[in-house]
């Protein structure tokens, strides 16, 4: 009888620790997905070409602050390089005889809308343990709304 009880208790301990490990693994995976979502939104905001009276840059800063709040130290883009999904690419070079090429505002608007959707999704993943990160994402969304209102 004692031996059976010891086996049952041992089995319960094993199940408890396996459950803890799988919960921690699930949290790490969710956190990694959240970080990737935020990094994607930041890349979109940084790569949009239109200025939006500074609102785009403020939104990008809010997202960068969110990443820092979550303990992820987001590397700033190197000067002269533009971030994209595959890493970085050299900036467009304008020759002396050419004017600098800007993307159309509609293209920048689309990038901001995509970033906004990503941030809305990230907002649902943030929990009450990260109130400052939540506030930063909400501020970024508000900045994007103001940016998109500019024509």
Secondary structure, DSSP 8 states (H G I E B T S, - for coil): -HHHHHHHHHHHHHHHHHHHHHHHHHHHHHHHHHHHHHHHHHHHHHH----GGGHHHHHHHHHHHHHHHTT-------TTEEEETTEEEE-----TTS------HHHHHHHHHHHHHHHHHHHHH--GGGHHHHHHHHHHHHHHHHHHT--
